[in-house]
């Protein structure tokens, strides 16, 4: 008995070690406890022992989804074979084995197992003497179960058991029987038991920080999920996140049902945080796919890792040229620091009657030029080459970088100039042509007003009744007038230029401005005197371009007598509309001497624009005395009296004028007595200068 027991012990130890190694290498998924009360029925002729009963306690683990190595212990009571027999048998056993199982239906489990171990027993022999017995046993069995849940199964089982013994050198059976049991199978779970749904494959395209917001709705890749559970899974939810770069997990897909062994795919979505805008070189980061679902009504979660690529924050492709709008960030602290300074200087020197958006665009352009910013072709990714290769990755600077580097390619400078325009309220647009990017700004006056005020309508792009002036930003060093002229010439010479025109306000709905964290607001600025001088010079050049040819043509029509009062008055209006007030006043005074009645209103307008409100009021009073229904004179007098703090008189004249022309109510609403004192002045500060009604 001792030899047989020793050999069996060694065999059990080797089998146990093999089972543990197999479980570790395969990655055990579940640890389960099986409690099974049973009835033991003898199947060999015996005049000693009969029916028995007891129970077993087994711990097994799931390996590879179909094997279950186990360790178990049993305790049983076996009754005597008959009432005439003496003593009963008490048995205790322990051993190990291997089971196999399958799930032919989601809630049905079938299994078979075999194992061996050591038993000990005590009983009383026919003579009444207590006896001990012990050796090895082996058993084999099968079971059929119903899965209440993944962690709880009720089964019916039957096993053949043979308790061996050695008597007088011969090995035989001490007891043979069949165990019939009811098995309660309870899953304890382990660190890997959350779920067996698995990430089968994952593929993704590089993430571009400039359009990071897109990836919450538009996929940048796809994942395949395989159901490796033992039954179908339901209510599957697939989530993704990249720790440190996303604000949280994003639901990529919902799958109502996925059969056992089935595979489904899902788009890869992500809610990227502002952290992606700190990426200054291409990086690979860890992503986590989480799969939540129910298995036989029990919730489970599986997680898997994948890797995604994030491009540097300056990267883009030109597949959709409107993407450049994302680089135009008008709230960039460096942009605001620059543009607000320039706008303040421009306001102090602005000409009231010249288009205000034109003056801001001109002044900002000159201010950037004075800052030392210049066009330089990017040696590694020049715009002209990258624009023709829409799948290649280009590098575009953010406005703050262009300010800091004092230069950039045309797309870099275009993003800066457009951002500064938008930051001071001047609507901007972009024209990404083949060789360079142009910027266009919206004129304050609509299409009709612009065509009547400027000599060459070819200098503008007219869209939806609006007038836009194109500027060639690569000509920054040559000054505004040259950049405007060359921008207009490029638009004329490029057949499809207008098709490439897009307003930033429209493009931002698809590509909103991307903010870069940690920007330093302070920028190097030219002196105010430099900006004023450059602004005055540029305005003078624009005025000369527009006024001089027209004024010369008008003077040629005067004839030897020096022109009529109407002709001199018309020339004065031309000068006045471009802020040439001294020349305008000389012409209006000449017209007045020639008896032209409209000259009085226009002289009053010049006085008003130069801040001489008393003189303006006197001329407007003269005009209203001569022509009581002259609306231009009435409004001019009302505005002059308003500036002299005579609000009630101004209101009365305002109401009289709007009786003649109701449309004036909105334009000069600040004159109404409903707004008085400092409130009126504060609310109307932008309306009180300019907007004159010239009597031509």
Helices and strands as residue ranges (DSSP letters): H 2-26, E 31-42, E 49-61, E 67-80, E 89-105, E 108-124, E 130-149, E 152-167, E 170-187, E 198-204, G 209-216, E 221-226, E 233-241, E 246-248, E 250-258, E 263-267, E 271-272, G 274-278, E 283-295, E 298-310, E 315-316, G 321-327, H 333-349, H 356-371, E 374-375, H 383-387, E 394-395, H 399-405, E 407-408, H 410-423, E 428-432, E 437-446, H 447-453, G 457-459, E 460-463, E 466-472, G 473-478, H 480-493, H 497-500, E 501-503, H 504-507, H 528-556, H 565-577, H 581-593, H 598-609, H 613-626, H 631-643, H 647-660, H 664-667, G 669-671, H 677-683
